[in-house]
Amino acid sequence: MKNRIRFAQESAVSPVVGVMLMLVVVIIIAAVVSAFAGGLGSGTEKAPQAAIDVSIKTGMDDTMGGTETIMTFTEISGDPIQTKDLAIITYYRNKAGIVHKNKQTATSTAVDLYGSGKTTRVPFINDMRYGYSGNNPAKDFGNYTWKTGDVLSTGNTAGTAFLLGINSTTIPYNLSDPDFGRDSIVDVKILHVPSGQYLFDREVPVK
């Protein structure tokens, strides 16, 4: 009889020990996952904070009797931003459903804005302290720091067409989509690549 009682007690203890072992294993796994996630978080660069305005305007005076479609990016306030860390992503769908997409980075192709053979990676910084655009790397997107008050520009229709991926095959480039113009809507995103966060993500109407 005593042997039966002892066997019953030992049998009852086994599930308790099993549950405790499982709890220990779960706690260890949770600690490992937490440490791993914490390591990943600490290695991710923090995104700069900035208020940004983006505009696309047609009919801009080119001072030579003509007009241009120009896209500008203005940092209204916030942190200095290294443009080498940015990607400008644009998306436009015309009335026929044809989609024009483009991603502009510090390694994107530079464009001949005026058919002069001099190239610029748009949007260039619109500040004459850097000199003129065209074979001037200091002005090229990806090579300068964007600060409060700085305006980045596509310069003219050719630069806008290239940045939006709606460029013709001729040089200087032109907007090849017949539907693109006033009241068109372009989805514009500015991605801070190291952090994976968008500094700007909005639909921009063409004015």
Secondary structure by P-SEA (a helix, b strand, c coil): caaaaaaaaaaaaaaaaaaaaaaaaaaaaaaaaaaaaaaaaaabbbbbbbbbbbbbbcccccccccccbbbbbbcccccccccccbbbbbbbbccccbbbbbcccccccccccccccbbbccccccccccccccccccccccccccccccccccccaaaaaaaaccccccccccccccccccccccbbbbbcccccccccccccccc
